[in-house]
Amino acid sequence: MFLALGVTIAALLLRLTNAGWLLLILGVVYIAMCAVNVFVHRRVARSAALTRSAFISIALSHFIFVCAFLLQWDFDDSSRATVTLETVLKPVYASAPAWLPQWLGLAALAIVGASWLALVLSSRPGWPGVAAAGVNTVAAVVLAGIVATASVQMYADDQSRAGAALQRAGGKAPASCGKEPLPTLRSDQDLYDGAIGKAPVWLQPYPFIARPSDLLLDRLGDLTDGRAQTTWWVDPPYEQPITVSIVDNTTRTAVRSNQFGLHGGTGVGTTQALDPAMPFFRAGLGSRYRSYVVEFFIPHTGCYSIQAIWADGSWSVPLAAGQ
């Protein structure tokens, strides 16, 4: 009883990792199947005629139930189809194999029903329990083969695409590109937590990862043209233009960049001026900060410097980029 309940809950939790609009539609079906699964196993476990074949069928039925839930498909808000196995394995690059059809999810649920029937028959006197266990054995082997093959292929595809992304980036990111702690992180009710820099200009860490002595741009090879979209905030009391850029520490040249604005981009250049008169938007509802969006094109793995310069000051933060 407790084993059946535990396996059923585990299978349902696996299915919930791939929650989408299809789960909302078929949620009642999944709950009903979970209830039936517990009921069937409870009834068989209490059978006075429980045989060795029935024990085998019980174990195989549990396995079939979990595999069937791993093969359930769903769709996210962008209508992208994903299989539960994919969300459980969480491959960074790979998705479900093309040969894995969506109808297989429904077929797997039908196999679960057949396994329940075989399980019930195997526990009754006079019925061919060995044959019923054989049915569950065949079903378990088929589903296990599908799950194992798909898992191996997703892992292989993941490694292949990871290698391609590493090649595009030019290598892994440096372990560190800085020697001193990052500028004090600011917390302000009018500004997002974690902003980096100093007055009057601040940088939102995303898409970078803040490390003790630098920022990290990870998975550079996955970004189209190495594009890193950044958000900057300027304190309104300062009314002079501020220039921002990212400089390659090896070549000492600024990378290409483009600033987004309400009236279109500024065009691709190597530096971008944050004009107080032309902010992209406010940092938040009721916030006093002006916000700007600048896209930088990071060409390869290496160490860079994120720079902000204004009339009477500046700051610079080291950036490590790579795969």
VENSULSUL-V276497 format. One line per field, one symbol per residue. phi: phi as a letter, one per 20 degrees, with the letter a starting at -180 (. if undefined). Layout:
phi=???
This chain:
phi=.ffffffffffffffffdfbfffffdgffffffffffffffffffeffefdfffgffffffgffffffffeeebcefemeecdggfffflffdecggffefffffffffffggfffffffffeefneffffffffffffffffffffffffffffffffffffffffffnpffgfadcddgfggfdcbfecffnfdpbgdccdfgfeedfdgcadddelgfeeflmfcedccccfggeddfcecacdffeemdfffbbdebfdofenfbdcceeegecffaefafmfeeeccdcdddefafqdcceccccgcaabbcfcdcre
